Amino acid sequence: MTTGPTREAVIDRGAIEHNVRALRAAAHTREFIAVVKADGYGHGALTAARGAVAGGASRLGVADLAEALELRAAGIDVPIIAWLHAPDADFGPAVAEGVEIGISSVDQLRSLTGRSGSRTPVVHLKFETGLGRGGAAPADWGPLIAEAARLEREERVRVDGLFSHLSGASRRDDARQLELFNDAVSGAKIAGLTPRIRHLAATAAAIDMPEARLDAVRAGIGIYGLSPFADRSSAALGLRPAMTLQAPVAAVRRVRAGHGASYGYTYRAERDTTFALVPLGYADGIPRQASNAGPVRIGGKRFRVAGRVAMDQFIVDVGDAPVLVGDRAVLFGDPLRGAPTATEWADAADTINYEIVTRIGNRVARTIVE
């Protein structure tokens, strides 16, 4: 007997393809890097990679080497860039598979070339321009560029890219970062480096900051159909959310006025009503902070979480609506199809839509549709 998944994230690969095509058309860059790190922002890295490449992505971006190697093992053969490395990272297997390496220091560069095997490593030099995270600090740009130029002359490395990452704090801050990045690019040119691509803009700057698009944009959240802006929806940007999170109602209970819902009774029924139980909880990535607030659609009507989100389940007060066991409860998806959005859940939990989709756990089955 087949019962099907109790918890399900339906992933629309065609939506990812559409979003990449739309963003690439808006950016007008020679190359388009689709970021599929963190298991494709929770959508499945392989699914995201295939959808992105079908939509016109020329490269893929991931955080670490293991993510890149998983894609290679699955047959993804487009260029892949990995940029976040442990101090003792072994670059050899990734270089052997043609993975391009983001480099933030002279030590990383020397470690890479010292253990790269017979294949010439392809690198992207990363410059810290104000975000305060990875990348070579301005005081270290000179030594990094000089060492990269020396190793390239010796044909021990090929510098294919230069990159940084914007903070998105303000237009002025981002403009200052772009100015600093251009200084780094000038320094690389003076040293004799001729990288093919410069990339700085993520989704927000790809849409709103034309001067930061350069040779390539590096889009993450947008390719999954979610907006990086607080004041513009995905629909307003021409994007389609690729994930629909849903589960069948597991139980229905008629209760009297005053009946409490879940731990601590932070919610009590104001009148005789019906409680519907949804089998998704914080173990599946549903934010407990969205207790008493997260939106849910059941039977064409919208409700909210009643009481605290528990580890495996939460309650929805559906009033007198004729909800039955097995009815589909949709937490978020495409608003054009009537679903609540991941952004609404983010607002309910005081976080961002990036976190909502990325945190969905492996207990939730992924169903891929076109």
C-alpha positions in Angstrom: 0.0 0.0 0.0 1.4 3.4 -1.0 0.5 6.3 1.3 2.8 9.0 -0.3 4.8 11.5 1.6 3.2 13.1 4.7 5.3 16.2 4.4 6.1 17.5 0.9 8.0 20.3 -0.8 6.9 20.4 -4.4 9.8 21.9 -6.4 8.9 23.4 -9.8 12.1 23.0 -11.8 10.5 24.9 -14.7 10.1 27.9 -12.4 13.8 27.9 -11.7 14.4 27.8 -15.4 12.0 30.7 -15.9 13.6 32.8 -13.2 17.1 32.4 -14.5 15.9 33.3 -18.0 14.2 36.4 -16.6 17.1 37.6 -14.5 19.6 37.0 -17.2 17.5 39.0 -19.6 17.3 41.8 -17.1 21.0 41.8 -16.3 22.3 41.7 -19.9 25.6 40.2 -18.8 27.9 38.0 -20.8 27.8 35.3 -18.1 25.3 34.3 -15.5 26.3 32.5 -12.3 23.4 30.6 -10.6 24.1 30.0 -6.9 23.0 26.5 -5.8 24.7 26.3 -2.4 23.0 25.0 0.7 21.3 22.2 -1.3 20.0 24.7 -3.7 18.6 26.9 -1.0 16.6 23.9 0.2 15.2 23.1 -3.3 17.8 20.4 -4.0 21.1 21.3 -5.5 20.9 19.0 -8.5 17.3 20.1 -9.3 18.4 23.7 -9.0 21.5 23.2 -11.1 19.6 21.5 -13.9 16.9 24.1 -13.9 19.4 26.9 -13.9 21.4 25.5 -16.7 18.3 25.0 -18.8 17.4 28.6 -18.2 20.8 29.8 -19.5 23.1 29.9 -16.5 26.7 29.6 -17.8 28.2 28.8 -14.4 27.1 27.6 -11.0 28.2 28.9 -7.6 28.5 26.9 -4.4 30.0 27.6 -1.0 32.3 24.6 -0.5 34.2 21.9 -2.4 31.9 19.1 -1.3 28.9 20.8 -2.8 30.8 21.2 -6.1 32.0 17.6 -6.1 28.4 16.3 -5.5 27.3 18.2 -8.6 30.1 16.8 -10.7 29.4 13.3 -9.5 25.8 13.8 -10.6 26.9 14.7 -14.1 26.8 18.5 -14.0 29.6 19.6 -16.3 29.3 23.4 -16.6 31.9 25.5 -14.7 31.3 25.5 -11.0 32.9 28.0 -8.5 33.4 27.2 -4.8 34.6 30.0 -2.5 34.5 29.0 1.2 37.2 26.7 2.4 38.4 25.2 5.7 42.0 26.0 6.7 43.1 22.4 5.8 41.1 22.1 2.6 42.3 19.6 0.1 41.8 21.2 -3.3 43.2 18.3 -5.3 39.9 16.4 -6.0 38.0 19.5 -6.9 40.8 20.7 -9.3 40.9 17.3 -10.9 37.1 17.7 -11.6 37.6 21.1 -13.1 36.0 23.0 -10.1 37.0 26.7 -10.1 38.4 27.8 -6.7 37.6 31.1 -5.0 40.8 32.3 -3.4 41.0 34.8 -0.5 44.6 34.6 0.6 48.2 33.9 -0.5 48.2 30.9 1.9 45.1 29.4 0.1 46.7 30.1 -3.3 50.0 28.3 -2.3 48.1 25.4 -0.8 46.1 25.1 -4.0 49.1 25.1 -6.3 51.1 22.9 -4.0 48.5 20.0 -4.2 46.7 20.5 -7.5 48.1 17.5 -9.5 48.5 17.6 -13.2 45.5 19.9 -14.0 46.1 23.6 -13.9 43.8 25.1 -11.2 41.4 27.8 -12.3 40.9 30.5 -9.7 38.8 33.5 -8.9 40.5 36.0 -6.6 38.1 37.3 -3.9 38.6 40.8 -2.5 37.0 42.1 0.7 35.4 45.4 0.0 33.4 46.1 3.1 31.2 43.2 4.0 33.7 42.1 6.6 33.6 38.4 5.7 35.7 36.4 3.3 38.1 37.8 0.8 41.5 39.4 0.9 41.6 42.6 3.0 42.7 45.7 1.1 46.1 45.6 2.8 46.6 42.1 1.4 45.5 42.8 -2.2 49.0 43.6 -3.4 50.7 40.4 -2.2 47.8 38.2 -3.4 47.7 39.8 -6.9 51.5 39.6 -7.2 51.6 35.9 -6.2 48.7 35.0 -8.5 50.5 36.8 -11.4 53.7 35.0 -10.7 52.0 31.6 -10.6 50.1 32.3 -13.7 53.3 33.3 -15.6 54.7 29.9 -14.5 51.5 28.2 -15.8 50.8 26.8 -12.3 47.4 28.6 -12.1 44.9 30.4 -14.3 43.2 33.5 -12.9 39.8 33.4 -14.6 37.8 35.7 -12.3 37.8 38.5 -9.8 35.0 38.9 -7.3 33.5 40.4 -4.2 30.1 40.6 -2.4 28.0 43.6 -1.7 26.5 44.3 1.7 23.2 45.7 0.5 23.2 48.1 3.4 22.5 51.1 1.2 23.0 52.3 -2.3 25.8 54.5 -1.0 27.6 51.6 0.7 27.2 49.4 -2.3 28.6 52.2 -4.6 31.6 52.5 -2.3 32.2 48.8 -2.4 32.0 48.9 -6.2 34.6 51.7 -6.2 36.9 49.6 -4.0 36.4 46.5 -6.2 37.4 48.5 -9.3 40.6 49.5 -7.5 41.4 45.8 -7.0 40.6 45.2 -10.7 43.0 47.9 -11.7 45.7 46.5 -9.5 45.2 43.1 -11.1 45.5 44.6 -14.6 48.7 46.5 -13.7 50.2 43.1 -12.5 49.4 41.6 -15.9 46.3 39.5 -14.9 43.6 39.3 -17.6 40.6 37.5 -16.0 37.6 36.8 -18.2 35.0 37.7 -15.7 34.4 40.2 -12.8 31.4 39.4 -10.6 30.0 41.4 -7.7 26.2 41.7 -8.0 23.9 39.2 -6.4 20.1 39.2 -7.1 19.3 42.6 -5.7 22.2 44.4 -7.4 21.5 42.4 -10.6 18.1 44.0 -10.7 18.7 47.4 -9.2 22.3 48.4 -9.7 23.3 48.2 -13.4 26.8 49.6 -12.8 27.6 46.6 -10.6 26.6 43.9 -13.1 30.1 43.9 -14.8 30.8 40.7 -16.8 28.5 38.4 -14.7 25.9 38.5 -12.0 25.8 35.9 -9.2 22.2 35.3 -8.5 20.9 33.2 -5.6 17.5 33.9 -4.0 16.0 35.3 -7.2 16.5 32.1 -9.2 14.2 30.4 -6.7 11.5 32.9 -7.3 11.8 34.9 -4.1 12.4 38.7 -3.9 15.4 40.2 -2.1 13.5 43.4 -1.5 11.1 44.2 1.3 9.0 46.5 -0.9 8.7 44.4 -4.0 7.1 40.9 -4.4 8.4 38.1 -6.6 5.4 38.7 -8.9 6.4 42.4 -9.3 9.8 41.2 -10.4 8.4 38.6 -12.9 9.6 35.7 -10.8 7.8 32.5 -9.8 8.4 30.8 -6.4 9.8 27.3 -7.1 8.8 25.7 -3.8 5.4 24.8 -2.4 5.4 23.4 1.1 2.4 21.3 2.1 1.1 18.4 4.1 -2.2 16.7 4.5 -4.3 17.5 7.6 -3.5 14.7 10.1 -6.4 15.1 12.5 -9.5 17.3 13.0 -10.9 18.0 16.5 -14.0 19.9 17.5 -13.4 21.8 20.7 -15.3 24.1 23.1 -14.7 27.8 23.7 -11.7 28.3 25.9 -9.8 25.1 24.8 -6.1 25.6 24.6 -3.9 24.9 21.6 -0.4 23.4 21.9 2.2 24.0 24.6 1.7 26.8 27.1 -1.8 27.6 25.9 -0.6 30.8 24.2 -3.8 30.4 22.1 -7.3 29.6 23.4 -10.4 29.2 21.3 -12.6 32.2 21.6 -15.7 30.1 20.7 -16.6 26.5 19.8 -14.4 25.7 16.9 -12.4 23.1 15.0 -8.7 22.5 15.4 -6.9 21.0 12.4 -3.5 19.3 13.0 -0.8 19.8 10.4 2.2 17.3 10.6 5.0 19.8 10.1 7.1 21.3 12.9 10.4 22.9 13.8 12.2 19.6 13.2 11.1 20.1 9.6 12.2 23.7 9.5 9.0 25.5 10.4 10.1 28.4 12.5 8.8 28.2 16.1 8.9 32.0 16.1 5.9 32.0 13.7 3.7 30.5 16.4 0.3 32.1 16.4 1.2 33.9 13.2 2.2 31.7 10.2 -0.3 31.6 7.4 -1.8 28.3 6.1 -4.3 27.7 3.3 -6.7 24.8 3.6 -9.6 24.2 1.2 -9.2 27.5 -0.5 -9.3 29.5 2.8 -6.6 31.2 4.7 -6.0 30.5 8.4 -3.1 31.1 10.9 -1.2 28.8 13.2 -2.9 28.6 16.5 -0.6 28.2 19.5 3.0 27.2 19.5 4.7 25.3 16.6 5.9 22.0 18.1 8.7 19.7 16.9 6.5 17.7 14.5 3.2 19.5 14.2 1.1 22.6 14.7 -2.6 23.4 15.1 -4.7 25.6 12.8 -8.0 27.0 14.1 -10.3 26.6 11.1 -13.5 27.7 12.8 -16.6 26.1 11.2 -14.9 25.4 7.8 -15.6 21.9 6.6 -12.0 20.7 6.9 -11.4 16.9 6.7 -8.5 14.6 7.5 -6.4 14.4 4.3 -7.2 17.9 3.1 -4.1 19.7 1.8 -2.6 22.4 4.0 -0.3 24.7 2.0 2.1 26.8 4.1 3.7 28.7 1.2 4.1 28.6 -2.5 3.1 30.7 -5.5 0.8 33.5 -4.5 -0.6 33.6 -8.1 -2.0 30.2 -7.3 -3.5 31.4 -4.0 -0.8 30.2 -1.7 0.7 32.2 1.2 4.3 33.2 0.5 7.7 32.3 2.1 8.0 36.0 2.7 4.8 36.0 4.8 6.3 33.2 6.9 9.5 35.2 7.2 7.6 38.3 8.4 5.7 36.1 10.9 9.0 34.7 12.2 10.9 38.1 12.0 13.5 36.7 9.6 14.0 36.6 5.8 12.6 34.4 3.1 16.1 33.0 2.4 16.0 31.3 5.8 12.4 30.0 5.4 13.2 27.9 2.3 16.8 26.9 3.2 15.9 25.5 6.6 13.3 23.0 5.3 14.7 19.7 6.6 15.3 16.3 4.9 12.2 14.7 6.6 10.2 16.7 4.0 10.1 14.8 0.7 11.0 16.8 -2.4 8.7 16.2 -5.3 10.1 17.5 -8.6 7.6 18.9 -11.2 8.1 20.8 -14.4 
